[in-house]
């Protein structure tokens, strides 16, 4: 099961209370105050882990709750601090904070006409990167801290403060240098399999790909790039039709978009119309995406009529970079790899 967005509840530990005690020992009259401080509440920390590829773990347990700090004790003993809780997330996770502090409140806000207001607070991209999601409560102070020259027997002490708590939304945006965008059955999965060692599922029916797949393309000289196969878009994807809307978020990370067009019209569609629709859906979803560098991969050039379609396509889009290939036959792969290397290839020390 692939989970790329989820709501979770997080509660940091409360700070432990300070205490008011006095030293009581034989032969030590007026021992004075010796109440210790409480322990700090445990933090909730998100850590980026490259071995994690989605947010499935939070589907089964959508909460992170840290330990409270222990109260102080006599003899100036500080309470034990609560253990912090670490939540592991994949690279490319965006964290949003909700105004809601409880899950039920968040659900009610989602169901309301106004919806829920989310504030982006973190964009976690680097392996090992840490982000404190909820800060643990501050510890209370024992009466030992309140002694003065004029107040030798203070009874004052403070309570620990509550730890932060809120409802958060985690959204995964797969990180890839290039994104393959196209209609179902345009040949994106076959192409990714030819370019890299990725093994996406391939079949002759629409929506074979139900989740983004990222493959690594190797170039000479120890250079490489990552390419994402984004599930097929359909017209109206920006309005939550089909599968495209669910996964359009993943192409926002790409440095270049590669529109895979079925130049052989194997599904009975017009290649010119396909590109126009895809470009429109990208723009409607996020206007910034329409400004990304992009190229066209003219796939299925081995089919009858593909050459004529390509000529008409070039006349309609004379300034667009077009790379003719046949992913099924493996034709044009070297040229495509060279283009990718020039556009987004990088060495081991990127």
SELOGU-170976 format. One record per residue (C-alpha): x, y, z; chain; residue number from 1. Coordinates in Angstrom, 1 decimal. Layout:
% SELOGU-170976
X_Y_Z_A_NUM
...
This chain:
% SELOGU-170976
0.0_0.0_0.0_A_1
1.4_3.3_-1.1_A_2
0.5_6.3_1.2_A_3
1.8_9.7_0.2_A_4
-0.4_12.0_2.4_A_5
-1.8_11.5_5.8_A_6
-3.1_13.3_8.9_A_7
-1.3_12.5_12.2_A_8
-1.7_13.7_15.8_A_9
1.4_14.6_17.8_A_10
1.8_15.3_21.5_A_11
5.1_16.2_23.1_A_12
5.6_15.3_26.8_A_13
4.7_17.7_29.6_A_14
7.4_19.1_31.8_A_15
7.7_17.5_35.2_A_16
6.7_19.6_38.3_A_17
9.2_21.1_40.7_A_18
8.7_20.2_44.3_A_19
8.9_22.0_47.7_A_20
10.7_19.8_50.2_A_21
13.1_20.5_53.1_A_22
16.1_18.7_54.3_A_23
15.4_16.5_57.3_A_24
18.4_14.9_58.8_A_25
19.5_14.1_62.3_A_26
21.8_16.7_63.8_A_27
21.0_19.1_60.9_A_28
18.4_21.6_62.2_A_29
17.1_24.1_59.7_A_30
18.3_22.0_56.8_A_31
16.7_24.4_54.4_A_32
14.9_23.9_51.1_A_33
16.1_21.0_48.8_A_34
13.2_20.5_46.4_A_35
14.5_19.5_43.0_A_36
13.4_20.5_39.5_A_37
11.2_18.5_37.2_A_38
12.4_16.8_34.1_A_39
11.9_18.2_30.6_A_40
9.1_16.7_28.5_A_41
10.1_14.6_25.5_A_42
10.2_16.1_22.0_A_43
8.6_14.8_18.9_A_44
11.2_14.8_16.1_A_45
10.8_13.9_12.4_A_46
13.9_12.4_10.8_A_47
14.4_11.9_7.1_A_48
15.3_8.3_6.3_A_49
16.2_7.4_2.7_A_50
15.3_3.8_3.4_A_51
11.6_4.8_3.9_A_52
9.8_5.4_0.6_A_53
6.3_6.4_1.8_A_54
4.1_7.2_4.8_A_55
2.5_3.8_5.2_A_56
3.7_3.4_8.9_A_57
1.5_6.3_9.9_A_58
-1.6_4.7_8.3_A_59
-1.6_2.0_11.0_A_60
-0.6_4.3_13.9_A_61
-1.3_8.0_13.1_A_62
-0.1_9.4_16.4_A_63
3.2_10.3_18.0_A_64
3.2_10.8_21.7_A_65
6.3_11.4_23.8_A_66
6.9_10.8_27.5_A_67
6.2_13.4_30.2_A_68
9.1_14.5_32.4_A_69
9.1_13.2_36.0_A_70
8.6_15.4_39.0_A_71
11.6_16.5_41.0_A_72
12.4_15.0_44.4_A_73
14.0_16.0_47.6_A_74
17.8_16.3_48.1_A_75
17.8_18.5_45.0_A_76
17.1_15.5_42.7_A_77
16.0_16.5_39.2_A_78
13.2_14.4_37.7_A_79
14.0_12.2_34.7_A_80
13.4_13.8_31.4_A_81
10.9_12.2_29.0_A_82
12.2_10.2_26.1_A_83
11.9_11.9_22.7_A_84
9.9_10.1_20.0_A_85
11.4_9.9_16.5_A_86
9.1_9.6_13.5_A_87
10.9_8.6_10.3_A_88
9.7_10.1_7.0_A_89
11.0_9.7_3.4_A_90
12.9_12.5_1.6_A_91
10.6_15.0_0.0_A_92
8.1_15.1_2.9_A_93
6.3_18.4_3.4_A_94
4.9_19.1_6.9_A_95
1.7_21.2_7.4_A_96
0.4_22.3_10.8_A_97
-3.4_22.5_11.3_A_98
-5.1_24.9_13.5_A_99
-6.8_22.0_15.2_A_100
-5.2_20.6_18.4_A_101
-7.3_17.4_18.4_A_102
-8.1_14.9_15.7_A_103
-11.9_15.3_16.1_A_104
-11.6_19.0_15.7_A_105
-9.6_18.5_12.6_A_106
-12.2_16.1_11.2_A_107
-15.0_18.6_11.8_A_108
-13.0_21.4_10.1_A_109
-12.4_19.1_7.1_A_110
-16.1_18.4_6.8_A_111
-17.1_22.1_7.1_A_112
-17.8_24.3_4.1_A_113
-14.7_26.4_4.9_A_114
-12.4_23.4_5.0_A_115
-9.2_23.3_7.0_A_116
-6.5_25.9_7.0_A_117
-3.0_24.4_6.7_A_118
0.3_26.1_7.3_A_119
3.5_24.6_5.7_A_120
6.2_24.5_8.4_A_121
8.9_22.2_7.0_A_122
10.2_20.8_3.7_A_123
12.3_17.7_4.5_A_124
14.6_16.7_1.7_A_125
18.0_15.7_2.9_A_126
18.7_12.2_4.4_A_127
19.3_12.5_8.1_A_128
17.6_15.9_8.4_A_129
15.8_16.5_11.7_A_130
12.8_18.6_12.5_A_131
11.3_19.2_15.9_A_132
7.6_18.7_15.3_A_133
6.5_19.3_18.9_A_134
8.6_20.8_21.6_A_135
8.5_19.1_25.0_A_136
7.2_21.1_28.0_A_137
9.6_23.1_30.2_A_138
10.4_21.6_33.6_A_139
9.1_23.2_36.8_A_140
11.5_24.6_39.4_A_141
11.9_23.2_42.9_A_142
11.9_25.4_46.0_A_143
15.7_25.1_46.1_A_144
15.8_27.7_43.4_A_145
13.8_30.3_45.4_A_146
15.9_30.6_48.5_A_147
17.3_34.1_49.2_A_148
19.1_35.8_52.1_A_149
15.8_37.0_53.4_A_150
13.6_34.0_52.5_A_151
15.5_31.0_54.0_A_152
12.5_28.6_53.9_A_153
10.7_29.2_50.6_A_154
7.7_27.0_49.7_A_155
7.4_28.3_46.2_A_156
7.8_25.9_43.3_A_157
6.5_25.9_39.8_A_158
4.7_23.3_37.7_A_159
6.0_22.0_34.4_A_160
4.5_23.5_31.2_A_161
2.4_21.4_28.8_A_162
4.2_20.0_25.7_A_163
3.1_21.1_22.3_A_164
0.3_19.2_20.6_A_165
-1.4_19.6_17.3_A_166
-2.7_17.8_14.2_A_167
-0.3_17.7_11.3_A_168
-0.5_16.7_7.7_A_169
2.4_15.0_6.0_A_170
2.6_15.1_2.2_A_171
5.2_13.2_0.3_A_172
6.5_14.7_-2.9_A_173
8.9_12.3_-4.6_A_174
12.3_13.7_-5.4_A_175
13.4_13.2_-9.0_A_176
15.4_15.1_-11.5_A_177
13.1_14.4_-14.4_A_178
9.4_13.5_-14.4_A_179
7.6_11.5_-17.1_A_180
4.2_12.9_-17.7_A_181
1.6_11.5_-20.1_A_182
-1.7_9.9_-20.7_A_183
-2.3_6.2_-19.6_A_184
-0.7_3.8_-22.0_A_185
1.7_6.4_-23.4_A_186
4.5_4.1_-22.6_A_187
6.0_5.8_-19.5_A_188
6.5_2.6_-17.5_A_189
8.1_0.8_-20.5_A_190
10.4_3.7_-21.0_A_191
11.5_3.9_-17.4_A_192
12.2_0.2_-17.5_A_193
14.5_0.6_-20.5_A_194
16.3_3.6_-19.1_A_195
16.9_2.4_-15.6_A_196
16.9_-0.8_-13.4_A_197
13.4_0.1_-12.1_A_198
10.8_-2.6_-12.6_A_199
7.4_-0.8_-13.0_A_200
4.4_-2.9_-13.8_A_201
3.6_-2.8_-17.5_A_202
0.3_-3.9_-19.1_A_203
-1.9_-3.0_-22.0_A_204
-4.8_-1.5_-20.0_A_205
-5.1_2.1_-18.6_A_206
-3.8_3.1_-15.2_A_207
-1.3_0.2_-14.9_A_208
0.9_2.5_-12.8_A_209
-1.0_3.3_-9.5_A_210
1.9_5.0_-7.7_A_211
5.0_7.0_-8.7_A_212
8.0_5.0_-9.5_A_213
11.5_6.4_-9.4_A_214
14.4_4.9_-11.4_A_215
18.1_5.8_-11.5_A_216
19.6_6.4_-15.0_A_217
23.3_5.8_-15.3_A_218
25.6_7.7_-17.6_A_219
29.3_7.3_-18.5_A_220
31.8_8.9_-16.2_A_221
29.9_7.8_-13.0_A_222
27.2_10.3_-13.7_A_223
23.5_9.7_-13.1_A_224
20.0_11.2_-12.7_A_225
16.7_10.1_-11.2_A_226
13.5_9.8_-13.3_A_227
10.0_9.5_-12.0_A_228
7.2_7.7_-13.7_A_229
4.1_9.7_-12.7_A_230
0.7_7.9_-13.0_A_231
-1.2_8.8_-16.1_A_232
-3.1_12.0_-16.3_A_233
-6.5_12.5_-18.0_A_234
-8.3_15.6_-19.0_A_235
-9.7_17.3_-15.8_A_236
-6.9_15.9_-13.6_A_237
-6.5_19.2_-11.9_A_238
-10.1_18.9_-10.8_A_239
-9.4_15.6_-9.0_A_240
-10.5_13.4_-11.9_A_241
-8.7_10.1_-12.5_A_242
-5.4_9.3_-10.8_A_243
-3.5_12.3_-12.0_A_244
-4.6_14.8_-9.3_A_245
-3.4_12.4_-6.6_A_246
0.2_12.4_-7.9_A_247
0.7_15.7_-9.7_A_248
2.3_16.9_-6.4_A_249
5.3_14.6_-7.2_A_250
6.4_16.5_-10.3_A_251
6.8_19.8_-8.4_A_252
10.3_18.5_-7.4_A_253
11.5_17.8_-10.9_A_254
14.0_19.9_-12.7_A_255
12.7_19.1_-16.1_A_256
9.4_17.6_-17.3_A_257
9.3_15.0_-20.1_A_258
5.9_14.8_-21.9_A_259
5.6_11.2_-23.2_A_260
3.4_11.4_-26.3_A_261
1.9_8.3_-28.1_A_262
3.0_9.4_-31.6_A_263
1.5_6.2_-33.1_A_264
-2.0_7.1_-31.9_A_265
-2.4_3.5_-30.6_A_266
-5.3_4.6_-28.3_A_267
-7.0_6.6_-31.1_A_268
-5.9_10.0_-29.7_A_269
-4.4_12.9_-31.5_A_270
-0.7_13.6_-30.4_A_271
-1.1_17.4_-30.8_A_272
-4.3_17.4_-28.7_A_273
-2.6_15.2_-26.1_A_274
0.2_17.6_-25.5_A_275
-2.2_20.6_-25.4_A_276
-4.3_18.9_-22.8_A_277
-1.3_17.8_-20.7_A_278
0.2_21.3_-20.7_A_279
-3.2_22.8_-19.7_A_280
-3.6_20.3_-16.8_A_281
-0.1_21.1_-15.6_A_282
-0.8_24.9_-15.7_A_283
-4.3_24.5_-14.0_A_284
-2.8_22.5_-11.2_A_285
0.1_24.9_-10.5_A_286
1.0_27.8_-12.7_A_287
4.6_27.6_-11.6_A_288
4.9_24.1_-13.2_A_289
4.1_25.5_-16.6_A_290
7.3_27.5_-16.4_A_291
9.5_24.5_-15.7_A_292
11.9_23.4_-18.5_A_293
10.2_20.7_-20.6_A_294
10.7_18.5_-23.6_A_295
8.6_16.0_-25.6_A_296
9.4_12.3_-26.0_A_297
7.7_11.1_-29.2_A_298
7.1_7.4_-28.3_A_299
5.9_4.4_-30.3_A_300
7.7_5.6_-33.4_A_301
7.7_2.0_-34.6_A_302
3.9_2.0_-35.2_A_303
2.4_2.7_-38.6_A_304
1.5_6.4_-39.1_A_305
3.9_7.6_-36.4_A_306
6.2_9.3_-38.9_A_307
3.4_11.3_-40.4_A_308
2.0_12.2_-37.0_A_309
5.5_13.4_-36.0_A_310
5.8_15.7_-39.0_A_311
2.4_17.3_-38.2_A_312
3.4_17.6_-34.6_A_313
6.7_19.4_-35.5_A_314
4.7_21.9_-37.6_A_315
2.4_22.6_-34.8_A_316
5.2_22.9_-32.2_A_317
8.2_24.1_-34.2_A_318
10.2_25.4_-31.2_A_319
9.7_22.4_-28.9_A_320
12.5_19.9_-28.4_A_321
11.3_16.5_-29.6_A_322
13.1_13.2_-29.0_A_323
11.7_10.4_-31.2_A_324
12.0_6.9_-29.6_A_325
10.4_3.5_-29.4_A_326
10.5_2.4_-25.8_A_327
9.2_-1.1_-26.8_A_328
11.9_-1.6_-29.4_A_329
14.6_0.2_-27.4_A_330
15.2_2.7_-30.3_A_331
16.4_6.2_-29.5_A_332
17.5_5.3_-26.0_A_333
21.1_6.5_-26.5_A_334
19.9_9.9_-27.8_A_335
17.5_10.3_-24.9_A_336
20.2_9.4_-22.3_A_337
22.4_12.0_-23.8_A_338
19.7_14.6_-23.5_A_339
19.0_13.7_-19.9_A_340
22.8_13.8_-19.1_A_341
23.0_17.3_-20.6_A_342
19.9_18.5_-18.7_A_343
20.0_16.9_-15.3_A_344
23.0_14.5_-15.1_A_345
25.3_14.9_-12.1_A_346
28.3_13.2_-10.6_A_347
28.6_11.3_-7.4_A_348
29.4_14.5_-5.5_A_349
26.5_16.5_-6.6_A_350
